Every structure is written in structure tokens, then in C-alpha cells.
């Protein structure tokens, strides 16, 4: 009988302890949600901090983004972004992933550049090739499809919030105005494949020279009537 009483007392004491622990746990959880101004904010804020350092920009990946396109927007290379962010497979980035842009204090301001939905230029023209090659490199089509002879691409790029520069970069579209460096009356567009040590570029082209349907590499120089377009 005495053994039975001790066992029953043990069960009751431990049941009481379980109830007390359960209530305390509930109070702690509720406290985390409602003491937002003090402990809650500090705890959740610690998890919400950006993974990038103070001098970097943070780009949040959207559907359809590629590392090459993000790199082009910030005028760097996908190789640098992959190395800096410890991305082992540059073809595998994910929606809502944070990509750190080294040495950029702020994200580019202004409206977001517009993406195209396909290549609607006549096949074989320099415009068709430039749109196709840019998509091949970056996964992005130019969005302008009308009133878009080659010489108008700089204007159209500005209208669609793409970046226009006088400085070359690998993967950029080079736009030559009419009669500049061998371009004809409608201008010419091509895609930069290499930047040479003298500042000139080697660009791949279609509809240039004696065999217009063939892709050829041509050297161009930055200067008046020459712009470089990137997403």
C-alpha cells in the first residue's frame, strides 16, 4: 500500500511539472510575438539581416533571371559574381536568392529594364543576329520590335530603361550610327565578344561584308556615333 501511494504521488508531481512547463513554453512563444519592440525585434531582426557586406548591393533574383544578365546590369562578369557568392553552378540560381554585388553601395535606381519576349527581327539582318546573340549570352531578348532599325537601337534602349554607355564590355550590343566605321545608312548592331588592350572591341556580326548571311568578327573602336547597350 505504501509503495502504491509513493507511485501515485510521483505521477501527480510529474504531471503538475509537465503542466507548468507547458504553460511557461506557451507564454514564452506568445512573448516573442508581442514584445516586438524589444526582444522579438532583436531576435527576428538577426535572421533578417542581409548576407551581403555593407559596401555591396543586394540583388534579389526574380523569375527568368540569369547570372549573366545580373552581371551585365551591374557591369561585371558572371564569373566574378559566381566566385564572390560561392555559386558552384552558374546555371542554377533561385527565385528570391540574394546575390551580392561587390563594391556597389546601392542598387541601381530608376525603372527596371524591360525584357523582350522573343526575336521578331527578319532572320539574317544584323538586328536579328544581335538580338539572338545577346539572348544566347544572357538569356534576355531586347524588347523593342518596331521602329527599330539599327541606328535607332540606342534611343529604343533608353526608352525601355536599358543601360547605354560609351564604354565597351564583353557581351554588350554595339550600335553604330549611319556611315560610322563602315555602317550603311540604317546603321549597324553587333555583339562584343572581346575587348582589346587598346580599347577596341571584336564584335560578332551578321549582314556585314561580302557574305551577309555569315557570322563574322570585326574590330570596332569606341568613339563618336558608337554606343554600347546592356540590360
C-alpha positions as CSV (number, residue, x, y, z in Angstrom):
1,X,0.0,0.0,0.0
2,X,2.8,2.4,0.9
3,X,4.5,1.6,-2.4
4,X,1.3,2.4,-4.3
5,X,1.0,5.8,-2.5
6,X,4.5,6.8,-3.4
7,X,4.0,5.8,-7.0
8,X,0.7,7.8,-7.2
9,X,2.4,10.9,-5.6
10,X,5.3,10.6,-8.1
11,X,2.8,10.6,-11.0
12,X,0.9,13.6,-9.7
13,X,4.0,15.6,-9.1
14,X,5.4,15.0,-12.5
15,X,2.0,15.7,-14.1
16,X,2.0,19.0,-12.3
17,X,5.5,19.7,-13.5
18,X,4.5,18.9,-17.1
19,X,1.6,21.3,-16.9
20,X,3.7,24.1,-15.5
21,X,6.4,23.6,-18.2
22,X,3.7,23.6,-20.9
23,X,2.2,26.9,-19.7
24,X,5.7,28.5,-19.5
25,X,6.5,27.4,-23.0
26,X,3.3,28.9,-24.3
27,X,4.0,32.2,-22.5
28,X,7.5,32.4,-23.9
29,X,6.2,31.9,-27.5
30,X,3.5,34.5,-27.1
31,X,6.0,36.8,-25.6
32,X,8.3,36.6,-28.6
33,X,5.4,37.7,-30.9
34,X,4.1,40.5,-28.7
35,X,7.3,42.0,-27.3
36,X,8.2,43.2,-30.8
37,X,9.8,46.4,-29.6
38,X,12.4,44.7,-27.5
39,X,13.4,41.0,-27.6
40,X,11.2,39.9,-30.5
41,X,12.6,42.5,-32.9
42,X,16.2,41.7,-31.9
43,X,15.7,38.0,-32.4
44,X,13.9,38.1,-35.7
45,X,16.0,41.0,-36.9
46,X,19.1,38.9,-36.5
47,X,17.7,36.4,-39.0
48,X,16.5,39.1,-41.4
49,X,19.9,40.7,-41.9
50,X,21.3,40.9,-45.4
51,X,24.0,38.3,-46.2
52,X,26.0,41.0,-48.1
53,X,28.6,43.3,-46.6
54,X,27.9,47.0,-46.1
55,X,29.7,48.1,-49.3
56,X,27.8,45.7,-51.6
57,X,24.5,45.9,-53.3
58,X,22.0,43.1,-52.8
59,X,20.1,41.8,-55.9
60,X,17.1,39.5,-55.2
61,X,16.7,37.0,-58.0
62,X,13.4,37.1,-60.0
63,X,11.9,34.6,-62.3
64,X,13.8,34.4,-65.6
65,X,17.0,36.0,-64.2
66,X,20.3,34.6,-65.2
67,X,23.7,35.3,-63.5
68,X,24.9,36.7,-66.8
69,X,22.1,39.1,-67.1
70,X,22.5,40.3,-63.5
71,X,26.3,40.7,-64.1
72,X,25.6,42.7,-67.3
73,X,23.3,45.0,-65.4
74,X,26.0,45.8,-62.8
75,X,28.8,45.9,-65.4
76,X,30.7,42.9,-64.1
77,X,31.1,39.3,-65.2
78,X,29.1,36.2,-64.2
79,X,32.4,34.6,-63.3
80,X,33.1,37.3,-60.7
81,X,29.6,37.0,-59.3
82,X,29.7,33.2,-59.1
83,X,33.1,33.3,-57.3
84,X,32.1,36.2,-54.9
85,X,28.8,34.5,-54.0
86,X,30.2,30.9,-53.8
87,X,27.9,29.8,-56.6
88,X,29.3,26.5,-57.8
89,X,26.9,26.2,-60.8
90,X,26.2,29.5,-62.5
91,X,23.2,28.0,-64.3
92,X,21.5,27.3,-61.0
93,X,20.2,30.4,-59.2
94,X,16.8,30.5,-57.5
95,X,13.9,33.0,-57.2
96,X,14.3,35.1,-54.0
97,X,18.0,34.2,-53.8
98,X,20.2,37.2,-52.7
99,X,23.1,37.9,-55.0
100,X,25.8,40.2,-53.6
101,X,27.3,42.7,-56.0
102,X,30.8,43.5,-54.8
103,X,31.8,47.1,-54.2
104,X,28.4,48.6,-55.1
105,X,27.0,50.8,-52.4
106,X,23.5,50.9,-53.8
107,X,21.2,49.0,-56.1
108,X,20.6,50.7,-59.5
109,X,17.8,53.3,-59.2
110,X,15.1,54.1,-61.6
111,X,12.6,51.9,-63.5
112,X,13.6,48.3,-64.1
113,X,14.7,47.5,-67.7
114,X,12.1,45.7,-69.8
115,X,12.6,42.2,-71.1
116,X,11.6,41.1,-74.6
117,X,9.6,38.0,-75.4
118,X,11.4,36.8,-78.5
119,X,13.3,37.7,-81.6
120,X,10.9,39.2,-84.1
121,X,13.5,40.8,-86.5
122,X,14.0,39.4,-90.0
123,X,16.4,36.5,-90.0
124,X,19.8,37.3,-91.5
125,X,19.7,41.0,-90.6
126,X,22.2,42.5,-88.2
127,X,19.3,43.3,-85.9
128,X,18.1,39.7,-85.8
129,X,21.7,38.4,-85.1
130,X,22.4,41.0,-82.4
131,X,19.1,40.1,-80.6
132,X,19.7,36.4,-81.0
133,X,23.3,36.5,-79.8
134,X,22.5,38.7,-76.8
135,X,19.8,36.2,-75.8
136,X,22.3,33.4,-76.3
137,X,24.8,35.1,-73.9
138,X,22.4,36.5,-71.3
139,X,19.0,34.7,-71.7
140,X,17.3,38.1,-72.4
141,X,15.8,39.4,-75.6
142,X,15.7,43.1,-76.5
143,X,12.1,44.3,-76.0
144,X,12.0,46.8,-78.9
145,X,10.5,45.2,-82.1
146,X,9.1,48.2,-84.1
147,X,10.7,51.3,-85.4
148,X,13.9,49.6,-84.6
149,X,16.4,49.9,-87.4
150,X,20.0,49.5,-86.1
151,X,20.6,53.2,-85.8
152,X,17.6,53.6,-83.5
153,X,18.6,50.9,-81.0
154,X,20.3,53.4,-78.7
155,X,17.1,55.5,-78.5
156,X,15.0,52.5,-78.1
157,X,17.3,51.1,-75.3
158,X,16.8,54.3,-73.4
159,X,13.0,54.2,-73.8
160,X,13.0,50.6,-72.3
161,X,15.4,51.6,-69.5
162,X,18.3,49.5,-70.7
163,X,21.8,50.8,-70.0
164,X,23.6,52.8,-72.7
165,X,27.3,53.6,-72.4
166,X,30.2,54.8,-74.4
167,X,32.4,52.3,-72.7
168,X,32.6,48.7,-74.1
169,X,32.1,45.5,-72.2
170,X,32.0,41.8,-73.3
171,X,28.5,40.7,-74.1
172,X,27.2,44.3,-74.8
173,X,25.4,45.2,-78.0
174,X,27.5,47.7,-80.1
175,X,25.3,50.2,-82.0
176,X,26.9,52.1,-84.9
177,X,25.2,55.2,-86.3
178,X,24.8,55.5,-90.1
179,X,28.1,55.7,-92.0
180,X,30.2,55.3,-88.9
181,X,33.1,52.8,-89.2
182,X,31.7,51.1,-92.3
183,X,28.0,51.0,-91.3
184,X,25.5,51.9,-94.1
185,X,22.5,54.3,-94.0
186,X,20.5,52.3,-91.4
187,X,23.4,51.9,-89.0
188,X,24.6,48.5,-87.7
189,X,24.4,46.5,-84.5
190,X,26.6,43.6,-83.3
191,X,27.7,42.0,-80.1
192,X,31.0,42.5,-78.3
193,X,33.0,39.2,-77.9
194,X,36.3,40.7,-76.7
195,X,37.7,44.0,-75.5
196,X,41.3,44.5,-76.8
197,X,44.1,46.1,-74.8
198,X,43.9,49.2,-77.0
199,X,40.2,49.7,-76.1
200,X,38.9,48.5,-79.4
201,X,36.4,45.6,-79.5
202,X,36.0,42.4,-81.5
203,X,32.3,42.1,-82.3
204,X,30.4,39.2,-84.0
205,X,28.2,40.4,-86.8
206,X,25.7,39.3,-89.4
207,X,24.9,41.1,-92.7
208,X,28.4,42.6,-92.8
209,X,30.7,42.4,-95.8
210,X,30.6,40.2,-98.9
211,X,28.8,37.3,-97.3
212,X,25.9,38.9,-95.4
213,X,24.4,35.6,-94.1
214,X,27.7,34.5,-92.5
215,X,28.7,35.5,-88.9
216,X,32.0,37.4,-89.0
217,X,34.2,39.0,-86.3
218,X,35.0,42.7,-87.0
219,X,37.1,45.2,-85.0
220,X,35.4,48.4,-84.0
221,X,36.6,51.4,-81.9
222,X,34.6,53.3,-79.3
223,X,34.1,56.9,-80.3
224,X,31.5,59.3,-81.8
225,X,28.4,57.6,-83.2
226,X,29.2,54.4,-81.2
227,X,27.3,53.2,-78.1
228,X,27.2,50.0,-76.1
229,X,23.9,48.6,-74.8
230,X,23.2,46.2,-71.9
231,X,20.3,45.1,-69.9
